[in-house]
């Protein structure tokens, strides 16, 4: 038996791994976020921020808040329509499905989103898969809905009604903590996030971004009415 024949004999069906979608993301995070360095770490934030931005771009909500907490977690809260809370045809609540299944979401449907920052449908799921824990809160139709995950996207608390709120409240809040088993450094950079939000504010005139850091007490608002003109003036220093 030559070397090729030996290699063929040693490579059989038992060597083929069948991973769940979340396991696949955790095993090869670079395929989804580029790397596990600081740029990849912050990509988790961009995915959630972009979801909030997509709501604002399509006319739902004018405020997006980002909060960095002392426990190393981060929260993105928008004033959009709030994730769908009804049951999906798959038998899973829609808001839960979005965070556990790749290529799930409303952005493939032009009736729901006329424009979107991303159309691959993997963002929220990838952030969940690479987090130590993630919590979702939805404000919709006078009720507060919650669902939480742990250990890379495993369901912790099933989707449920957690209380009531004024009918005028609407939006989605996502808070998560990156998994140290995936990222060598799980500390978010205030400056990196501030720069990203500032750039977004130039493109989304009328949308107010707020960044708060509970560790340092720093807080910034980004709200630009003149958009690209102000950005160009900044780039050329007047």
C-alpha positions as a Markdown table, in Angstrom:
| # | Residue | x | y | z |
|---|---|---|---|---|
| 1 | Unk | 0.0 | 0.0 | 0.0 |
| 2 | Unk | 1.5 | 3.3 | -1.1 |
| 3 | Unk | 1.3 | 6.6 | 0.8 |
| 4 | Unk | -1.8 | 7.8 | -1.0 |
| 5 | Unk | -3.6 | 4.5 | -0.4 |
| 6 | Unk | -2.7 | 4.7 | 3.3 |
| 7 | Unk | -3.9 | 8.3 | 3.5 |
| 8 | Unk | -7.2 | 7.3 | 1.8 |
| 9 | Unk | -7.7 | 4.4 | 4.2 |
| 10 | Unk | -7.1 | 6.8 | 7.2 |
| 11 | Unk | -9.6 | 9.4 | 6.0 |
| 12 | Unk | -13.2 | 8.0 | 6.4 |
| 13 | Unk | -16.7 | 9.2 | 7.3 |
| 14 | Unk | -15.8 | 9.2 | 11.0 |
| 15 | Unk | -13.4 | 12.1 | 10.3 |
| 16 | Unk | -16.3 | 14.3 | 9.1 |
| 17 | Unk | -17.6 | 16.6 | 11.8 |
| 18 | Unk | -21.2 | 17.7 | 11.9 |
| 19 | Unk | -21.4 | 20.9 | 14.0 |
| 20 | Unk | -24.4 | 22.9 | 14.9 |
| 21 | Unk | -24.4 | 26.4 | 13.5 |
| 22 | Unk | -23.3 | 28.0 | 16.8 |
| 23 | Unk | -20.5 | 25.4 | 17.3 |
| 24 | Unk | -19.3 | 26.1 | 13.8 |
| 25 | Unk | -19.0 | 29.8 | 14.5 |
| 26 | Unk | -17.1 | 29.2 | 17.8 |
| 27 | Unk | -14.7 | 26.7 | 16.1 |
| 28 | Unk | -13.9 | 29.1 | 13.2 |
| 29 | Unk | -14.7 | 32.6 | 14.4 |
| 30 | Unk | -12.3 | 34.1 | 11.8 |
| 31 | Unk | -14.7 | 33.1 | 9.1 |
| 32 | Unk | -17.3 | 35.5 | 10.5 |
| 33 | Unk | -15.5 | 38.3 | 12.3 |
| 34 | Unk | -12.0 | 38.2 | 10.6 |
| 35 | Unk | -10.0 | 37.4 | 13.7 |
| 36 | Unk | -10.2 | 37.2 | 17.5 |
| 37 | Unk | -8.0 | 40.3 | 18.0 |
| 38 | Unk | -9.4 | 43.7 | 19.0 |
| 39 | Unk | -10.8 | 44.3 | 15.6 |
| 40 | Unk | -12.8 | 41.0 | 15.7 |
| 41 | Unk | -13.9 | 41.7 | 19.3 |
| 42 | Unk | -15.4 | 45.1 | 18.3 |
| 43 | Unk | -17.0 | 43.5 | 15.2 |
| 44 | Unk | -19.4 | 41.9 | 17.7 |
| 45 | Unk | -20.5 | 45.4 | 18.7 |
| 46 | Unk | -20.8 | 46.6 | 15.1 |
| 47 | Unk | -23.1 | 43.8 | 14.2 |
| 48 | Unk | -25.6 | 44.8 | 16.9 |
| 49 | Unk | -25.2 | 48.5 | 16.3 |
| 50 | Unk | -25.8 | 48.0 | 12.6 |
| 51 | Unk | -29.1 | 46.2 | 13.4 |
| 52 | Unk | -30.1 | 49.3 | 15.4 |
| 53 | Unk | -29.0 | 51.6 | 12.6 |
| 54 | Unk | -31.0 | 49.6 | 10.1 |
| 55 | Unk | -34.2 | 50.4 | 12.1 |
| 56 | Unk | -33.3 | 54.1 | 12.1 |
| 57 | Unk | -32.4 | 54.2 | 8.4 |
| 58 | Unk | -35.8 | 52.7 | 7.6 |
| 59 | Unk | -37.5 | 55.4 | 9.7 |
| 60 | Unk | -38.0 | 53.7 | 13.0 |
| 61 | Unk | -36.4 | 55.5 | 15.9 |
| 62 | Unk | -34.0 | 58.4 | 16.2 |
| 63 | Unk | -31.8 | 57.4 | 19.1 |
| 64 | Unk | -29.3 | 54.6 | 19.7 |
| 65 | Unk | -27.6 | 54.2 | 23.1 |
| 66 | Unk | -24.4 | 52.2 | 23.7 |
| 67 | Unk | -23.3 | 51.5 | 27.3 |
| 68 | Unk | -20.1 | 49.9 | 28.5 |
| 69 | Unk | -20.5 | 48.2 | 31.9 |
| 70 | Unk | -18.0 | 47.5 | 34.7 |
| 71 | Unk | -18.4 | 43.8 | 34.3 |
| 72 | Unk | -17.0 | 44.0 | 30.8 |
| 73 | Unk | -20.3 | 43.7 | 29.0 |
| 74 | Unk | -21.8 | 46.2 | 26.5 |
| 75 | Unk | -25.4 | 47.1 | 25.7 |
| 76 | Unk | -26.9 | 48.5 | 22.5 |
| 77 | Unk | -30.4 | 49.9 | 22.8 |
| 78 | Unk | -32.5 | 51.4 | 20.0 |
| 79 | Unk | -36.0 | 52.9 | 19.6 |
| 80 | Unk | -37.0 | 50.8 | 16.6 |
| 81 | Unk | -40.1 | 48.7 | 16.2 |
| 82 | Unk | -38.8 | 46.0 | 18.5 |
| 83 | Unk | -38.0 | 42.5 | 17.3 |
| 84 | Unk | -41.0 | 40.4 | 16.3 |
| 85 | Unk | -42.4 | 38.6 | 19.3 |
| 86 | Unk | -44.7 | 36.1 | 17.7 |
| 87 | Unk | -44.0 | 32.5 | 16.9 |
| 88 | Unk | -42.0 | 31.7 | 13.8 |
| 89 | Unk | -43.2 | 28.8 | 11.5 |
| 90 | Unk | -40.2 | 26.8 | 12.7 |
| 91 | Unk | -41.8 | 26.6 | 16.1 |
| 92 | Unk | -39.3 | 29.0 | 17.8 |
| 93 | Unk | -40.2 | 32.6 | 18.9 |
| 94 | Unk | -38.9 | 34.9 | 16.2 |
| 95 | Unk | -36.8 | 37.0 | 18.5 |
| 96 | Unk | -35.1 | 33.9 | 19.8 |
| 97 | Unk | -34.6 | 32.5 | 16.3 |
| 98 | Unk | -32.7 | 35.6 | 15.2 |
| 99 | Unk | -30.0 | 35.0 | 17.8 |
| 100 | Unk | -29.6 | 31.2 | 17.3 |
| 101 | Unk | -29.9 | 30.6 | 13.6 |
| 102 | Unk | -27.6 | 31.8 | 10.8 |
| 103 | Unk | -29.3 | 33.6 | 7.9 |
| 104 | Unk | -32.4 | 34.4 | 9.8 |
| 105 | Unk | -33.8 | 37.9 | 9.9 |
| 106 | Unk | -36.1 | 40.4 | 8.2 |
| 107 | Unk | -33.4 | 42.0 | 6.0 |
| 108 | Unk | -33.9 | 39.5 | 3.1 |
| 109 | Unk | -37.3 | 40.9 | 2.7 |
| 110 | Unk | -37.5 | 44.3 | 0.9 |
| 111 | Unk | -41.0 | 44.9 | 2.3 |
| 112 | Unk | -39.6 | 44.9 | 5.8 |
| 113 | Unk | -36.3 | 46.7 | 5.2 |
| 114 | Unk | -35.9 | 48.9 | 2.1 |
| 115 | Unk | -32.2 | 49.3 | 2.9 |
| 116 | Unk | -29.8 | 47.6 | 5.2 |
| 117 | Unk | -26.2 | 47.7 | 6.4 |
| 118 | Unk | -25.8 | 44.0 | 5.9 |
| 119 | Unk | -27.8 | 41.3 | 4.2 |
| 120 | Unk | -26.0 | 38.1 | 5.2 |
| 121 | Unk | -28.2 | 37.5 | 8.3 |
| 122 | Unk | -25.5 | 36.2 | 10.5 |
| 123 | Unk | -24.6 | 39.2 | 12.7 |
| 124 | Unk | -26.8 | 38.7 | 15.8 |
| 125 | Unk | -26.2 | 35.0 | 15.8 |
| 126 | Unk | -22.4 | 35.3 | 15.5 |
| 127 | Unk | -22.3 | 37.9 | 18.4 |
| 128 | Unk | -24.4 | 35.4 | 20.5 |
| 129 | Unk | -22.2 | 32.4 | 19.6 |
| 130 | Unk | -19.0 | 34.3 | 20.6 |
| 131 | Unk | -20.4 | 35.6 | 23.9 |
| 132 | Unk | -20.1 | 34.3 | 27.5 |
| 133 | Unk | -23.7 | 35.5 | 27.8 |
| 134 | Unk | -26.2 | 37.6 | 26.0 |
| 135 | Unk | -29.5 | 39.1 | 27.0 |
| 136 | Unk | -32.3 | 40.5 | 24.7 |
| 137 | Unk | -35.1 | 42.8 | 25.8 |
| 138 | Unk | -37.9 | 43.9 | 23.5 |
| 139 | Unk | -40.3 | 46.7 | 24.2 |
| 140 | Unk | -43.4 | 46.2 | 22.0 |
| 141 | Unk | -47.2 | 46.7 | 22.2 |
| 142 | Unk | -47.2 | 47.6 | 25.9 |
| 143 | Unk | -45.2 | 44.6 | 27.0 |
| 144 | Unk | -41.6 | 43.8 | 27.9 |
| 145 | Unk | -40.2 | 40.5 | 26.4 |
| 146 | Unk | -36.9 | 38.9 | 27.4 |
| 147 | Unk | -34.7 | 36.0 | 26.3 |
| 148 | Unk | -31.2 | 35.2 | 27.5 |
| 149 | Unk | -28.3 | 32.9 | 26.4 |
| 150 | Unk | -25.1 | 31.6 | 27.9 |
| 151 | Unk | -22.0 | 29.7 | 27.0 |
| 152 | Unk | -21.9 | 30.6 | 23.4 |
| 153 | Unk | -25.5 | 30.8 | 22.5 |
| 154 | Unk | -27.1 | 28.1 | 24.6 |
| 155 | Unk | -30.6 | 29.0 | 25.7 |
| 156 | Unk | -30.6 | 30.2 | 29.3 |
| 157 | Unk | -34.0 | 31.8 | 29.9 |
| 158 | Unk | -36.6 | 31.1 | 27.2 |
| 159 | Unk | -38.4 | 33.9 | 25.5 |
| 160 | Unk | -41.1 | 35.2 | 27.8 |
| 161 | Unk | -43.2 | 38.2 | 28.8 |
| 162 | Unk | -41.4 | 39.9 | 31.7 |
| 163 | Unk | -43.8 | 42.8 | 32.4 |
| 164 | Unk | -45.7 | 45.7 | 31.0 |
| 165 | Unk | -44.6 | 49.1 | 29.8 |
| 166 | Unk | -46.2 | 52.2 | 28.3 |
| 167 | Unk | -47.7 | 51.6 | 24.8 |
| 168 | Unk | -45.4 | 54.4 | 23.6 |
| 169 | Unk | -42.3 | 52.3 | 24.4 |
| 170 | Unk | -40.8 | 50.4 | 21.5 |
| 171 | Unk | -37.3 | 49.1 | 20.6 |
| 172 | Unk | -34.8 | 46.4 | 21.3 |
| 173 | Unk | -31.9 | 46.2 | 23.8 |
| 174 | Unk | -29.1 | 43.7 | 23.5 |
| 175 | Unk | -26.5 | 43.3 | 26.2 |
| 176 | Unk | -23.6 | 40.8 | 25.9 |
| 177 | Unk | -20.2 | 39.9 | 27.3 |
| 178 | Unk | -17.5 | 38.5 | 25.0 |
| 179 | Unk | -16.3 | 35.0 | 25.8 |
| 180 | Unk | -12.7 | 34.9 | 27.1 |
| 181 | Unk | -12.4 | 31.4 | 25.8 |
| 182 | Unk | -12.6 | 32.9 | 22.3 |
| 183 | Unk | -11.0 | 36.3 | 22.7 |
| 184 | Unk | -7.5 | 36.8 | 24.4 |
| 185 | Unk | -8.6 | 40.3 | 25.3 |
| 186 | Unk | -12.2 | 41.0 | 26.0 |
| 187 | Unk | -11.9 | 44.7 | 26.9 |
| 188 | Unk | -13.7 | 47.1 | 24.6 |
| 189 | Unk | -12.0 | 50.3 | 23.6 |
| 190 | Unk | -14.0 | 53.5 | 24.3 |
| 191 | Unk | -12.1 | 55.4 | 21.7 |
| 192 | Unk | -12.7 | 52.8 | 19.0 |
| 193 | Unk | -16.4 | 52.7 | 19.7 |
| 194 | Unk | -16.7 | 56.5 | 19.9 |
| 195 | Unk | -15.0 | 56.9 | 16.5 |
| 196 | Unk | -17.4 | 54.4 | 14.9 |
| 197 | Unk | -20.5 | 56.0 | 16.3 |
| 198 | Unk | -19.2 | 59.5 | 15.3 |
| 199 | Unk | -18.8 | 58.3 | 11.7 |
| 200 | Unk | -22.3 | 56.8 | 11.7 |
| 201 | Unk | -23.7 | 60.1 | 12.9 |
| 202 | Unk | -22.3 | 61.9 | 9.9 |
| 203 | Unk | -24.2 | 59.5 | 7.6 |
| 204 | Unk | -27.4 | 59.3 | 9.6 |
| 205 | Unk | -28.4 | 63.0 | 10.1 |
| 206 | Unk | -31.1 | 63.3 | 12.6 |
| 207 | Unk | -30.1 | 60.1 | 14.6 |
| 208 | Unk | -28.5 | 60.7 | 18.0 |
| 209 | Unk | -25.9 | 58.2 | 19.2 |
| 210 | Unk | -24.9 | 58.1 | 22.9 |
| 211 | Unk | -21.9 | 56.4 | 24.3 |
| 212 | Unk | -21.5 | 55.9 | 28.0 |
| 213 | Unk | -18.6 | 54.1 | 29.9 |
| 214 | Unk | -19.5 | 53.2 | 33.5 |
| 215 | Unk | -15.8 | 52.4 | 34.2 |
| 216 | Unk | -14.5 | 55.9 | 33.5 |
| 217 | Unk | -17.6 | 57.9 | 33.7 |
| 218 | Unk | -17.1 | 59.2 | 30.2 |
| 219 | Unk | -20.1 | 60.0 | 28.0 |
| 220 | Unk | -20.4 | 61.4 | 24.5 |
| 221 | Unk | -23.3 | 62.3 | 22.2 |
| 222 | Unk | -23.0 | 62.2 | 18.4 |
| 223 | Unk | -25.7 | 64.1 | 16.6 |
| 224 | Unk | -25.0 | 65.7 | 13.2 |
| 225 | Unk | -27.5 | 67.7 | 11.2 |
| 226 | Unk | -25.2 | 68.6 | 8.3 |
| 227 | Unk | -23.8 | 65.2 | 7.7 |
| 228 | Unk | -21.0 | 64.8 | 5.2 |
| 229 | Unk | -20.2 | 68.5 | 5.0 |
| 230 | Unk | -19.2 | 68.5 | 8.7 |
| 231 | Unk | -17.2 | 65.2 | 8.2 |
| 232 | Unk | -15.3 | 66.7 | 5.2 |
| 233 | Unk | -14.5 | 69.8 | 7.2 |
| 234 | Unk | -13.1 | 67.7 | 10.0 |
| 235 | Unk | -11.0 | 65.7 | 7.7 |
| 236 | Unk | -9.4 | 68.7 | 6.1 |
| 237 | Unk | -9.2 | 70.6 | 9.4 |
| 238 | Unk | -11.4 | 73.4 | 8.2 |
